[in-house]
Amino acid sequence: MSHTSVVLVNGGKGTKILNCQPFLINWSWKRGSIMKMFVWWITVGLFVGLWSETAFSQTAGGPAAKSMLSGSSATGSVTALSPVAPSQSVEKTALIVTRDYIIGPEDVLEITVWRNQDLSKTVTVRPDGRISLPLIGDVGAVGKTPVQLTEEISAKLKEFKENPSVSIMVNQVNSYAIYLLGEVTKPGKYPLKSKTTLLQGITIAGGFTPVAARNKLVVFRFIENGAGLSKIKASYDDIVLRDGSLQNIELKPGDTIVVPSETMVLMP
């Protein structure tokens, strides 16, 4: 190994030779140690960083987190994209009172003739089942669907207007109603907005009073073609406690349900 010396001039009085090898060796050792420590800390830091990232990803991606994330995502996708379940569609369809709406007395119709405000009117179906319109006069409405009435009005307007465009909107449904009287909490007229059974009709009226003869229920129903009224008897106990579910009939527009009192039943 070579030796490193430094020559100093002492004001011209002579020279002094110093040996610097120990100092250089000591400095080299220190510098190497510092570099090794620096590299070691960098390595440890990288290792800790990678370990932390892996642990966090495993924790965040665990079953619970995945369940929450996939649950919210799936819920959003199902709400936006999946069609209505067939069973739900059938259940809602079963509540329909009638497949085709039949116009009845007291219904309010909005009749619009395109580009003709004078012929466009909002009318109420009279008790005789007719409506009155400009130019064509009275038109029978009861017993017809809005489509059928539209075609009839269009045909009559052709005498006065070429290719009339007519549309009918049912603004108010007043003819679909049932009537409850006798020993119910709230007797009166109730709209028939969806399919309703006898027991549901009584529930709408607040149920029975304490003196109601619940096993002597009577439903009066109009016979088709206006041939009078039919009388249907029913028993609450038979419907609920026995096999009398057929007595829990589906109510139709115009039905009248009578709940007599116990005193009326006992009268000869």
C-alpha positions in Angstrom: 0.0 0.0 0.0 1.4 3.4 -0.9 1.9 6.1 1.7 0.7 9.7 1.3 2.8 12.4 2.7 2.5 16.2 2.9 5.5 18.5 2.9 5.1 21.7 4.8 7.4 24.7 4.6 8.0 26.3 7.9 8.9 29.8 7.0 12.0 28.7 5.2 13.5 27.2 8.3 13.1 23.6 7.2 10.6 21.1 6.1 8.3 18.8 8.0 6.9 15.7 6.5 3.5 14.4 7.8 2.1 11.0 7.0 -1.7 11.3 6.1 -2.4 7.7 5.5 -4.2 7.0 8.8 -6.4 10.0 8.3 -7.4 9.0 4.8 -8.1 5.4 5.8 -10.2 6.6 8.7 -12.2 8.9 6.4 -12.7 6.2 3.8 -14.1 3.8 6.4 -16.5 6.4 7.7 -17.7 7.3 4.2 -18.3 3.6 3.4 -20.3 3.1 6.6 -22.5 6.1 5.9 -23.2 4.8 2.4 -24.1 1.4 3.6 -26.4 2.8 6.3 -28.1 5.0 3.7 -28.7 2.1 1.3 -30.0 0.0 4.2 -32.5 2.6 5.2 -33.7 3.0 1.6 -34.1 -0.8 1.4 -36.0 -1.0 4.7 -38.3 2.0 3.6 -39.2 0.3 0.3 -39.9 -3.0 2.0 -42.2 -1.3 4.6 -44.0 0.7 1.9 -44.7 -2.4 -0.2 -45.9 -4.3 2.9 -48.2 -1.5 3.9 -49.7 -1.2 0.5 -50.3 -5.0 0.3 -51.9 -5.1 3.7 -54.2 -2.2 3.0 -55.3 -3.6 -0.3 -56.1 -7.0 1.3 -58.1 -5.2 4.1 -60.0 -3.0 1.7 -60.6 -5.9 -0.6 -61.8 -8.3 2.0 -65.1 -10.0 2.0 -66.9 -7.3 3.9 -65.6 -4.5 1.8 -66.2 -6.4 -1.4 -69.7 -7.2 -0.3 -70.4 -3.5 0.5 -68.9 -2.3 -2.8 -70.4 -5.0 -5.0 -73.7 -4.6 -3.1 -74.0 -0.9 -3.8 -72.8 -1.4 -7.4 -75.1 -4.3 -8.0 -78.0 -2.5 -6.4 -77.5 0.4 -8.7 -77.3 -1.8 -11.8 -80.3 -3.8 -10.8 -82.4 -0.7 -10.2 -81.4 0.8 -13.5 -81.2 -2.2 -15.8 -83.1 -5.2 -14.6 -86.7 -5.6 -15.8 -89.6 -6.0 -13.4 -90.0 -9.5 -12.1 -92.8 -11.4 -13.8 -94.4 -12.2 -10.4 -94.6 -8.5 -9.5 -96.1 -7.7 -12.9 -98.7 -10.4 -12.4 -99.5 -9.1 -8.9 -100.1 -5.6 -10.2 -102.1 -6.8 -13.2 -104.4 -8.7 -10.8 -105.5 -5.4 -9.2 -106.9 -4.1 -12.5 -110.7 -3.5 -12.2 -111.3 -3.9 -15.9 -109.1 -4.5 -19.0 -110.7 -1.7 -21.0 -112.1 1.3 -19.3 -115.9 1.6 -19.8 -117.2 5.1 -19.7 -120.0 5.6 -17.2 -122.3 8.4 -15.9 -120.7 11.3 -14.1 -117.3 10.6 -15.7 -115.5 13.8 -16.9 -114.1 13.6 -20.4 -111.7 16.0 -22.1 -112.3 15.9 -25.8 -109.7 17.6 -28.0 -110.1 18.2 -31.8 -106.7 19.1 -33.2 -106.4 22.6 -34.4 -110.0 23.4 -33.5 -110.5 25.0 -30.1 -114.2 25.6 -30.7 -114.9 21.9 -31.0 -112.6 20.9 -28.1 -114.5 20.7 -24.8 -114.5 19.2 -21.3 -117.8 17.5 -20.7 -119.5 15.4 -18.0 -121.4 12.3 -18.9 -125.0 12.9 -18.1 -127.3 10.5 -16.2 -128.8 9.5 -19.5 -125.4 8.3 -20.7 -124.9 11.0 -23.3 -122.6 14.0 -23.9 -123.2 17.1 -26.0 -120.7 18.5 -28.5 -120.9 21.4 -31.0 -122.0 20.6 -34.5 -122.8 17.0 -33.9 -125.1 17.3 -30.8 -125.7 14.4 -28.4 -123.5 11.4 -28.5 -124.0 8.2 -26.4 -120.9 7.6 -24.2 -121.9 5.2 -21.5 -120.9 1.6 -22.2 -118.2 2.5 -24.6 -114.4 2.7 -24.3 -112.6 6.0 -25.0 -111.3 4.5 -28.2 -114.8 3.6 -29.4 -116.2 7.0 -28.5 -113.3 8.7 -30.3 -114.0 6.8 -33.5 -117.7 7.6 -33.3 -117.1 11.4 -32.8 -114.5 11.4 -35.6 -117.0 9.8 -38.0 -119.6 12.4 -37.2 -117.2 15.3 -37.5 -116.2 14.2 -41.1 -119.5 15.8 -42.3 -118.1 19.2 -41.2 -114.3 18.8 -41.2 -111.9 16.9 -43.4 -109.9 14.2 -41.6 -110.6 15.4 -38.0 -108.1 14.2 -35.4 -109.9 13.6 -32.1 -108.5 12.5 -28.8 -110.3 11.7 -25.5 -108.9 11.9 -22.0 -110.7 10.6 -18.9 -110.1 13.5 -16.4 -112.3 12.2 -13.6 -113.5 8.6 -12.9 -116.8 9.0 -11.0 -118.8 6.0 -12.3 -116.5 3.4 -10.7 -117.8 3.4 -7.2 -119.3 1.1 -4.5 -121.8 1.9 -1.8 -121.8 0.7 1.8 -124.6 1.2 4.2 -125.9 -0.2 7.5 -123.7 -1.2 10.4 -120.3 0.0 9.2 -118.3 2.7 10.8 -118.3 5.1 7.8 -121.2 4.3 5.4 -121.1 6.1 2.0 -119.9 6.0 -1.5 -116.3 4.9 -2.2 -114.4 5.0 -5.5 -113.4 1.7 -7.0 -109.8 2.4 -8.0 -108.5 -1.2 -8.0 -109.8 -4.7 -7.7 -111.6 -4.9 -4.4 -113.2 -7.8 -2.5 -116.2 -7.8 -0.2 -114.1 -7.8 2.9 -111.9 -5.1 1.5 -114.9 -3.0 0.8 -116.1 -3.3 4.4 -112.6 -2.4 5.6 -112.6 0.7 3.5 -115.8 1.8 5.4 -114.0 1.3 8.7 -115.3 -2.2 9.5 -118.3 -3.4 11.4 -120.0 -1.6 14.3 -120.6 -3.6 17.6 -124.2 -4.4 16.6 -123.5 -5.5 13.1 -125.0 -8.8 11.9 -121.7 -9.8 10.2 -123.0 -13.2 9.0 -126.0 -11.6 7.2 -124.2 -9.5 4.6 -126.0 -8.7 1.4 -124.7 -7.3 -1.9 -127.0 -5.8 -4.5 -125.7 -5.9 -8.0 -127.0 -4.5 -11.3 -127.7 -7.3 -13.8 -126.3 -6.8 -17.3 -128.4 -5.0 -19.9 -130.3 -3.2 -17.0 -132.6 -6.1 -16.3 -132.8 -5.3 -12.6 -130.8 -6.2 -9.5 -129.4 -9.5 -8.2 -129.0 -10.2 -4.5 -125.9 -12.0 -3.2 -125.7 -13.2 0.4 -122.5 -13.7 2.4 -121.3 -14.6 5.9 -118.2 -13.2 7.5 -117.6 -16.2 9.7 -117.9 -18.6 6.7 -115.4 -16.5 4.8 -112.9 -16.2 7.6 -113.4 -19.3 9.7 -114.8 -21.9 7.3 -114.3 -22.8 3.7 -116.4 -20.0 2.4 -113.9 -18.0 0.4 -116.1 -18.0 -2.7 -118.5 -15.7 -0.7 -115.7 -13.1 -0.6 -116.8 -11.9 -4.1 -115.0 -9.3 -6.2 -117.0 -6.0 -6.1 -118.1 -4.4 -9.3 -118.9 -0.7 -10.1 -122.3 0.1 -8.7 -122.4 -2.7 -6.1 -124.3 -1.8 -2.9 -123.2 -3.7 0.3 -125.7 -3.8 3.2 -124.6 -4.8 6.7 -127.8 -5.2 8.8 -127.9 -4.9 12.6 -128.6 -7.8 14.9 -132.0 -6.3 15.8 -133.1 -6.2 12.2 -132.1 -9.9 11.8 -134.2 -10.9 14.9 -137.3 -9.1 13.6 -139.9 -11.4 12.1 
